[in-house]
Amino acid sequence: MMAETPLDVMSDATGLITISGAPHSLGIITSANPIACRMLGYSRWQLERRNISCIVPSPLQEVHDSFIKRCE
C-alpha cells in the first residue's frame, strides 16, 4: 500500500522535527518526536518554541535565519 521511500517516516528510528512557516514564527520548532529528541540530546520542552538554528551546526547557525527569510 505504501511505496518504499529512502526515508521511512513511520519507522521507530526516524526523528522528526516540525518548524513553523508562519511569518510571525518562521523557523520556530513546533514539535519534535521522541526519537529526534534522543538523537539530539534534548528534551521536547528544550526544543519546542526555540529557533531551529539551535540545532544547526556552526557556521551555518549564524546565517540560518537570513537564509530562511530569503526563502519566504
Distance bins in CASP14 RR format, pairs under 12 A and 6 or more apart:
PFRMAT RR
TARGET T0000
AUTHOR 0000-0000-0000
RMODE 2
METHOD distances of the structure
MODEL  1
1 10 0 0 0 0 0 1 0 0 0 0 0
2 8 0 0 0 0 1 0 0 0 0 0 0
2 9 0 0 0 0 1 0 0 0 0 0 0
2 10 1 0 0 1 0 0 0 0 0 0 0
2 11 0 0 0 0 0 1 0 0 0 0 0
4 10 0 0 0 0 0 1 0 0 0 0 0
4 11 0 0 0 0 0 1 0 0 0 0 0
5 11 0 0 0 0 0 1 0 0 0 0 0
5 14 0 0 0 0 0 1 0 0 0 0 0
6 14 0 0 0 0 0 1 0 0 0 0 0
7 13 0 0 0 0 0 1 0 0 0 0 0
7 14 1 0 0 1 0 0 0 0 0 0 0
7 15 0 0 0 0 1 0 0 0 0 0 0
7 16 0 0 0 0 1 0 0 0 0 0 0
8 14 1 0 0 1 0 0 0 0 0 0 0
8 15 0 0 0 0 0 1 0 0 0 0 0
8 16 0 0 0 0 0 1 0 0 0 0 0
8 35 0 0 0 0 0 1 0 0 0 0 0
9 15 0 0 0 0 1 0 0 0 0 0 0
9 16 1 0 0 1 0 0 0 0 0 0 0
9 17 0 0 0 0 0 1 0 0 0 0 0
9 18 0 0 0 0 0 1 0 0 0 0 0
9 33 0 0 0 0 1 0 0 0 0 0 0
9 35 0 0 0 0 0 1 0 0 0 0 0
9 36 0 0 0 0 0 1 0 0 0 0 0
10 16 0 0 0 0 0 1 0 0 0 0 0
10 33 0 0 0 0 0 1 0 0 0 0 0
10 35 0 0 0 0 0 1 0 0 0 0 0
11 33 0 0 0 0 0 1 0 0 0 0 0
11 35 0 0 0 0 1 0 0 0 0 0 0
12 33 0 0 0 0 1 0 0 0 0 0 0
12 34 0 0 0 0 1 0 0 0 0 0 0
12 35 1 0 0 1 0 0 0 0 0 0 0
12 38 0 0 0 0 0 1 0 0 0 0 0
13 33 0 0 0 0 0 1 0 0 0 0 0
13 34 0 0 0 0 0 1 0 0 0 0 0
13 35 1 0 0 1 0 0 0 0 0 0 0
13 36 0 0 0 0 0 1 0 0 0 0 0
13 38 0 0 0 0 0 1 0 0 0 0 0
13 39 0 0 0 0 1 0 0 0 0 0 0
14 33 1 0 0 1 0 0 0 0 0 0 0
14 34 0 0 0 0 0 1 0 0 0 0 0
14 35 1 0 0 1 0 0 0 0 0 0 0
14 36 0 0 0 0 1 0 0 0 0 0 0
14 38 0 0 0 0 0 1 0 0 0 0 0
14 39 0 0 0 0 1 0 0 0 0 0 0
15 31 0 0 0 0 0 1 0 0 0 0 0
15 32 1 0 0 1 0 0 0 0 0 0 0
15 33 1 0 1 0 0 0 0 0 0 0 0
15 34 0 0 0 0 1 0 0 0 0 0 0
15 35 1 1 0 0 0 0 0 0 0 0 0
15 36 1 1 0 0 0 0 0 0 0 0 0
15 37 0 0 0 0 1 0 0 0 0 0 0
15 38 0 0 0 0 1 0 0 0 0 0 0
15 39 1 0 0 1 0 0 0 0 0 0 0
15 40 0 0 0 0 1 0 0 0 0 0 0
15 41 0 0 0 0 0 1 0 0 0 0 0
15 44 0 0 0 0 0 1 0 0 0 0 0
15 47 0 0 0 0 0 1 0 0 0 0 0
15 55 0 0 0 0 0 1 0 0 0 0 0
16 29 0 0 0 0 0 1 0 0 0 0 0
16 30 0 0 0 0 0 1 0 0 0 0 0
16 31 1 0 0 1 0 0 0 0 0 0 0
16 32 1 0 0 1 0 0 0 0 0 0 0
16 33 1 0 1 0 0 0 0 0 0 0 0
16 34 0 0 0 0 1 0 0 0 0 0 0
16 35 1 0 0 1 0 0 0 0 0 0 0
16 36 1 0 1 0 0 0 0 0 0 0 0
16 37 0 0 0 0 0 1 0 0 0 0 0
16 39 0 0 0 0 0 1 0 0 0 0 0
16 40 0 0 0 0 0 1 0 0 0 0 0
16 44 0 0 0 0 0 1 0 0 0 0 0
16 47 0 0 0 0 0 1 0 0 0 0 0
17 27 0 0 0 0 0 1 0 0 0 0 0
17 28 0 0 0 0 0 1 0 0 0 0 0
17 29 1 0 1 0 0 0 0 0 0 0 0
17 30 0 0 0 0 1 0 0 0 0 0 0
17 31 1 0 0 1 0 0 0 0 0 0 0
17 32 1 0 1 0 0 0 0 0 0 0 0
17 33 1 0 0 1 0 0 0 0 0 0 0
17 34 0 0 0 0 0 1 0 0 0 0 0
17 35 0 0 0 0 0 1 0 0 0 0 0
17 36 1 0 1 0 0 0 0 0 0 0 0
17 37 0 0 0 0 1 0 0 0 0 0 0
17 39 0 0 0 0 1 0 0 0 0 0 0
17 40 0 0 0 0 1 0 0 0 0 0 0
17 42 0 0 0 0 0 1 0 0 0 0 0
17 44 0 0 0 0 0 1 0 0 0 0 0
17 47 1 0 0 1 0 0 0 0 0 0 0
17 48 0 0 0 0 1 0 0 0 0 0 0
17 50 0 0 0 0 0 1 0 0 0 0 0
17 51 0 0 0 0 0 1 0 0 0 0 0
17 52 1 0 0 1 0 0 0 0 0 0 0
17 54 0 0 0 0 0 1 0 0 0 0 0
17 55 1 0 0 1 0 0 0 0 0 0 0
17 56 0 0 0 0 0 1 0 0 0 0 0
18 25 0 0 0 0 0 1 0 0 0 0 0
18 27 0 0 0 0 0 1 0 0 0 0 0
18 28 0 0 0 0 1 0 0 0 0 0 0
18 29 1 0 0 1 0 0 0 0 0 0 0
18 30 1 0 1 0 0 0 0 0 0 0 0
18 31 1 0 1 0 0 0 0 0 0 0 0
18 32 1 0 0 1 0 0 0 0 0 0 0
18 33 0 0 0 0 1 0 0 0 0 0 0
18 36 0 0 0 0 1 0 0 0 0 0 0
18 44 0 0 0 0 0 1 0 0 0 0 0
18 47 0 0 0 0 0 1 0 0 0 0 0
18 48 0 0 0 0 1 0 0 0 0 0 0
18 52 0 0 0 0 1 0 0 0 0 0 0
19 25 0 0 0 0 1 0 0 0 0 0 0
19 26 0 0 0 0 1 0 0 0 0 0 0
19 27 1 0 1 0 0 0 0 0 0 0 0
19 28 1 0 0 1 0 0 0 0 0 0 0
19 29 1 0 1 0 0 0 0 0 0 0 0
19 30 1 0 0 1 0 0 0 0 0 0 0
19 31 0 0 0 0 1 0 0 0 0 0 0
19 32 0 0 0 0 1 0 0 0 0 0 0
19 36 0 0 0 0 0 1 0 0 0 0 0
19 47 0 0 0 0 0 1 0 0 0 0 0
19 48 0 0 0 0 0 1 0 0 0 0 0
19 49 0 0 0 0 0 1 0 0 0 0 0
19 50 0 0 0 0 0 1 0 0 0 0 0
19 51 0 0 0 0 1 0 0 0 0 0 0
19 52 1 0 1 0 0 0 0 0 0 0 0
19 53 0 0 0 0 0 1 0 0 0 0 0
19 54 0 0 0 0 0 1 0 0 0 0 0
19 55 0 0 0 0 0 1 0 0 0 0 0
19 56 0 0 0 0 0 1 0 0 0 0 0
19 64 0 0 0 0 0 1 0 0 0 0 0
19 65 0 0 0 0 0 1 0 0 0 0 0
19 68 0 0 0 0 1 0 0 0 0 0 0
19 71 0 0 0 0 0 1 0 0 0 0 0
20 26 1 0 0 1 0 0 0 0 0 0 0
20 27 1 0 1 0 0 0 0 0 0 0 0
20 28 1 0 1 0 0 0 0 0 0 0 0
20 29 1 0 0 1 0 0 0 0 0 0 0
20 30 1 0 1 0 0 0 0 0 0 0 0
20 31 0 0 0 0 1 0 0 0 0 0 0
20 48 0 0 0 0 0 1 0 0 0 0 0
20 49 0 0 0 0 1 0 0 0 0 0 0
20 50 0 0 0 0 0 1 0 0 0 0 0
20 51 0 0 0 0 1 0 0 0 0 0 0
20 52 0 0 0 0 1 0 0 0 0 0 0
20 68 0 0 0 0 0 1 0 0 0 0 0
21 27 1 0 0 1 0 0 0 0 0 0 0
21 28 0 0 0 0 1 0 0 0 0 0 0
21 29 0 0 0 0 0 1 0 0 0 0 0
21 30 0 0 0 0 1 0 0 0 0 0 0
21 52 0 0 0 0 0 1 0 0 0 0 0
21 68 0 0 0 0 1 0 0 0 0 0 0
21 69 0 0 0 0 0 1 0 0 0 0 0
21 71 0 0 0 0 1 0 0 0 0 0 0
21 72 0 0 0 0 1 0 0 0 0 0 0
22 28 0 0 0 0 1 0 0 0 0 0 0
22 30 0 0 0 0 1 0 0 0 0 0 0
22 68 0 0 0 0 0 1 0 0 0 0 0
22 72 0 0 0 0 0 1 0 0 0 0 0
23 68 0 0 0 0 0 1 0 0 0 0 0
23 69 0 0 0 0 1 0 0 0 0 0 0
23 72 1 0 0 1 0 0 0 0 0 0 0
24 72 0 0 0 0 0 1 0 0 0 0 0
25 48 0 0 0 0 0 1 0 0 0 0 0
25 49 0 0 0 0 1 0 0 0 0 0 0
25 50 0 0 0 0 0 1 0 0 0 0 0
25 51 0 0 0 0 1 0 0 0 0 0 0
25 52 0 0 0 0 0 1 0 0 0 0 0
25 68 0 0 0 0 0 1 0 0 0 0 0
26 51 0 0 0 0 1 0 0 0 0 0 0
26 52 0 0 0 0 1 0 0 0 0 0 0
26 53 0 0 0 0 0 1 0 0 0 0 0
26 64 0 0 0 0 0 1 0 0 0 0 0
26 65 0 0 0 0 1 0 0 0 0 0 0
26 66 0 0 0 0 0 1 0 0 0 0 0
26 67 0 0 0 0 0 1 0 0 0 0 0
26 68 1 0 1 0 0 0 0 0 0 0 0
26 69 1 0 0 1 0 0 0 0 0 0 0
26 70 0 0 0 0 0 1 0 0 0 0 0
26 71 0 0 0 0 1 0 0 0 0 0 0
26 72 1 0 0 1 0 0 0 0 0 0 0
27 49 0 0 0 0 0 1 0 0 0 0 0
27 50 0 0 0 0 1 0 0 0 0 0 0
27 51 1 0 1 0 0 0 0 0 0 0 0
27 52 1 0 1 0 0 0 0 0 0 0 0
27 53 1 0 0 1 0 0 0 0 0 0 0
27 54 0 0 0 0 0 1 0 0 0 0 0
27 55 0 0 0 0 0 1 0 0 0 0 0
27 56 0 0 0 0 0 1 0 0 0 0 0
27 64 0 0 0 0 1 0 0 0 0 0 0
27 65 1 0 0 1 0 0 0 0 0 0 0
27 66 0 0 0 0 0 1 0 0 0 0 0
27 67 0 0 0 0 0 1 0 0 0 0 0
27 68 1 0 1 0 0 0 0 0 0 0 0
27 69 0 0 0 0 1 0 0 0 0 0 0
27 71 0 0 0 0 0 1 0 0 0 0 0
27 72 0 0 0 0 0 1 0 0 0 0 0
28 47 0 0 0 0 0 1 0 0 0 0 0
28 48 0 0 0 0 1 0 0 0 0 0 0
28 49 1 0 0 1 0 0 0 0 0 0 0
28 50 1 0 0 1 0 0 0 0 0 0 0
28 51 1 0 0 1 0 0 0 0 0 0 0
28 52 1 0 0 1 0 0 0 0 0 0 0
28 53 0 0 0 0 0 1 0 0 0 0 0
28 54 0 0 0 0 0 1 0 0 0 0 0
28 65 0 0 0 0 0 1 0 0 0 0 0
28 68 0 0 0 0 0 1 0 0 0 0 0
29 36 0 0 0 0 1 0 0 0 0 0 0
29 37 0 0 0 0 0 1 0 0 0 0 0
29 40 0 0 0 0 0 1 0 0 0 0 0
29 42 0 0 0 0 1 0 0 0 0 0 0
29 44 0 0 0 0 1 0 0 0 0 0 0
29 45 0 0 0 0 0 1 0 0 0 0 0
29 46 0 0 0 0 1 0 0 0 0 0 0
29 47 1 0 1 0 0 0 0 0 0 0 0
29 48 1 0 1 0 0 0 0 0 0 0 0
29 49 1 0 0 1 0 0 0 0 0 0 0
29 50 1 0 1 0 0 0 0 0 0 0 0
29 51 1 0 0 1 0 0 0 0 0 0 0
29 52 1 0 1 0 0 0 0 0 0 0 0
29 53 0 0 0 0 1 0 0 0 0 0 0
29 54 1 0 0 1 0 0 0 0 0 0 0
29 55 0 0 0 0 1 0 0 0 0 0 0
29 56 0 0 0 0 0 1 0 0 0 0 0
30 44 0 0 0 0 0 1 0 0 0 0 0
30 47 0 0 0 0 1 0 0 0 0 0 0
30 48 1 0 0 1 0 0 0 0 0 0 0
30 49 0 0 0 0 1 0 0 0 0 0 0
30 50 0 0 0 0 0 1 0 0 0 0 0
30 51 0 0 0 0 0 1 0 0 0 0 0
30 52 0 0 0 0 0 1 0 0 0 0 0
31 37 0 0 0 0 0 1 0 0 0 0 0
31 44 1 0 0 1 0 0 0 0 0 0 0
31 45 0 0 0 0 0 1 0 0 0 0 0
31 47 0 0 0 0 1 0 0 0 0 0 0
31 48 1 0 0 1 0 0 0 0 0 0 0
31 49 0 0 0 0 0 1 0 0 0 0 0
31 50 0 0 0 0 0 1 0 0 0 0 0
31 52 0 0 0 0 0 1 0 0 0 0 0
32 38 0 0 0 0 0 1 0 0 0 0 0
32 39 0 0 0 0 1 0 0 0 0 0 0
32 40 1 0 0 1 0 0 0 0 0 0 0
32 41 0 0 0 0 0 1 0 0 0 0 0
32 42 1 0 0 1 0 0 0 0 0 0 0
32 43 0 0 0 0 1 0 0 0 0 0 0
32 44 1 0 1 0 0 0 0 0 0 0 0
32 45 0 0 0 0 1 0 0 0 0 0 0
32 46 0 0 0 0 1 0 0 0 0 0 0
32 47 1 0 1 0 0 0 0 0 0 0 0
32 48 1 0 0 1 0 0 0 0 0 0 0
32 49 0 0 0 0 0 1 0 0 0 0 0
32 50 0 0 0 0 1 0 0 0 0 0 0
32 52 0 0 0 0 0 1 0 0 0 0 0
32 54 0 0 0 0 0 1 0 0 0 0 0
32 55 0 0 0 0 1 0 0 0 0 0 0
33 39 0 0 0 0 1 0 0 0 0 0 0
33 40 0 0 0 0 0 1 0 0 0 0 0
33 44 0 0 0 0 1 0 0 0 0 0 0
33 47 0 0 0 0 0 1 0 0 0 0 0
33 48 0 0 0 0 0 1 0 0 0 0 0
34 40 0 0 0 0 0 1 0 0 0 0 0
34 41 0 0 0 0 0 1 0 0 0 0 0
34 42 0 0 0 0 0 1 0 0 0 0 0
34 43 0 0 0 0 1 0 0 0 0 0 0
34 44 1 0 0 1 0 0 0 0 0 0 0
34 47 0 0 0 0 0 1 0 0 0 0 0
35 41 0 0 0 0 0 1 0 0 0 0 0
35 44 0 0 0 0 0 1 0 0 0 0 0
36 42 0 0 0 0 1 0 0 0 0 0 0
36 43 0 0 0 0 0 1 0 0 0 0 0
36 44 0 0 0 0 1 0 0 0 0 0 0
36 46 0 0 0 0 0 1 0 0 0 0 0
36 47 1 0 0 1 0 0 0 0 0 0 0
36 48 0 0 0 0 0 1 0 0 0 0 0
36 52 0 0 0 0 0 1 0 0 0 0 0
36 55 0 0 0 0 1 0 0 0 0 0 0
37 43 1 0 1 0 0 0 0 0 0 0 0
37 44 1 0 1 0 0 0 0 0 0 0 0
37 45 0 0 0 0 1 0 0 0 0 0 0
37 46 0 0 0 0 1 0 0 0 0 0 0
37 47 1 0 0 1 0 0 0 0 0 0 0
37 48 0 0 0 0 1 0 0 0 0 0 0
37 55 0 0 0 0 0 1 0 0 0 0 0
38 44 0 0 0 0 0 1 0 0 0 0 0
38 47 0 0 0 0 0 1 0 0 0 0 0
39 47 0 0 0 0 0 1 0 0 0 0 0
39 55 0 0 0 0 1 0 0 0 0 0 0
40 46 0 0 0 0 1 0 0 0 0 0 0
40 47 1 0 0 1 0 0 0 0 0 0 0
40 50 0 0 0 0 0 1 0 0 0 0 0
40 52 0 0 0 0 0 1 0 0 0 0 0
40 54 0 0 0 0 1 0 0 0 0 0 0
40 55 1 0 1 0 0 0 0 0 0 0 0
40 56 0 0 0 0 0 1 0 0 0 0 0
40 57 0 0 0 0 0 1 0 0 0 0 0
41 47 0 0 0 0 1 0 0 0 0 0 0
41 54 0 0 0 0 0 1 0 0 0 0 0
41 55 0 0 0 0 1 0 0 0 0 0 0
42 48 0 0 0 0 1 0 0 0 0 0 0
42 50 0 0 0 0 1 0 0 0 0 0 0
42 54 0 0 0 0 1 0 0 0 0 0 0
42 55 1 0 0 1 0 0 0 0 0 0 0
43 50 0 0 0 0 0 1 0 0 0 0 0
44 50 0 0 0 0 0 1 0 0 0 0 0
46 54 0 0 0 0 1 0 0 0 0 0 0
46 55 0 0 0 0 0 1 0 0 0 0 0
47 53 0 0 0 0 0 1 0 0 0 0 0
47 54 1 0 0 1 0 0 0 0 0 0 0
47 55 1 0 0 1 0 0 0 0 0 0 0
48 54 0 0 0 0 0 1 0 0 0 0 0
50 56 0 0 0 0 0 1 0 0 0 0 0
51 61 0 0 0 0 1 0 0 0 0 0 0
51 64 0 0 0 0 1 0 0 0 0 0 0
51 65 1 0 0 1 0 0 0 0 0 0 0
51 68 0 0 0 0 1 0 0 0 0 0 0
52 60 0 0 0 0 0 1 0 0 0 0 0
52 61 0 0 0 0 1 0 0 0 0 0 0
52 64 1 0 0 1 0 0 0 0 0 0 0
52 65 0 0 0 0 1 0 0 0 0 0 0
52 67 0 0 0 0 0 1 0 0 0 0 0
52 68 1 0 0 1 0 0 0 0 0 0 0
53 59 0 0 0 0 0 1 0 0 0 0 0
53 60 0 0 0 0 1 0 0 0 0 0 0
53 61 1 0 1 0 0 0 0 0 0 0 0
53 62 0 0 0 0 1 0 0 0 0 0 0
53 63 0 0 0 0 1 0 0 0 0 0 0
53 64 1 0 1 0 0 0 0 0 0 0 0
53 65 1 0 0 1 0 0 0 0 0 0 0
53 66 0 0 0 0 0 1 0 0 0 0 0
53 67 0 0 0 0 1 0 0 0 0 0 0
53 68 0 0 0 0 1 0 0 0 0 0 0
53 69 0 0 0 0 0 1 0 0 0 0 0
54 61 0 0 0 0 1 0 0 0 0 0 0
54 64 0 0 0 0 1 0 0 0 0 0 0
54 65 0 0 0 0 0 1 0 0 0 0 0
55 61 0 0 0 0 1 0 0 0 0 0 0
55 64 0 0 0 0 1 0 0 0 0 0 0
56 62 0 0 0 0 1 0 0 0 0 0 0
56 63 0 0 0 0 1 0 0 0 0 0 0
56 64 1 0 1 0 0 0 0 0 0 0 0
56 65 0 0 0 0 1 0 0 0 0 0 0
56 67 0 0 0 0 1 0 0 0 0 0 0
56 68 0 0 0 0 0 1 0 0 0 0 0
57 63 0 0 0 0 0 1 0 0 0 0 0
57 64 0 0 0 0 1 0 0 0 0 0 0
58 64 0 0 0 0 0 1 0 0 0 0 0
59 67 0 0 0 0 0 1 0 0 0 0 0
60 66 0 0 0 0 0 1 0 0 0 0 0
60 67 0 0 0 0 1 0 0 0 0 0 0
60 68 0 0 0 0 0 1 0 0 0 0 0
61 67 0 0 0 0 0 1 0 0 0 0 0
63 69 0 0 0 0 0 1 0 0 0 0 0
63 70 0 0 0 0 0 1 0 0 0 0 0
64 70 0 0 0 0 0 1 0 0 0 0 0
64 71 0 0 0 0 0 1 0 0 0 0 0
65 71 0 0 0 0 0 1 0 0 0 0 0
65 72 0 0 0 0 0 1 0 0 0 0 0
66 72 0 0 0 0 0 1 0 0 0 0 0
END
